């Protein structure tokens, strides 16, 4: 369900929204505002997770997990869909024989 709200924004922000729509980057102003708010919600969630990790420490020792430099990944890293996230989680659990329940 969505709820319509009225926002008062500075002219430069409205111009940015309109330019993004005009260039075809987004289908509507609302789409860009929604995408931006979703990104902010994920950022805040990650920030809370980082605080918990800092205070409580990691539950698992992941020192042996191979990391890949962001330079090798390219300039843009996409966001996983819910289905991709579940598939990735399952693959990691199975690949590392982790003792955690598999996601649906």
ZIHU-V561849 format. One record per pair of residues at least 24 apart in sequence whose C-alpha atoms are under 7 Angstrom apart, sorted by the first residue. I is the first residue (numbers start at 1). J is the second residue. Records with the same first field share a line. If there is no record, write none. Layout:
# ZIHU-V561849
I: J + J
This chain:
# ZIHU-V561849
none
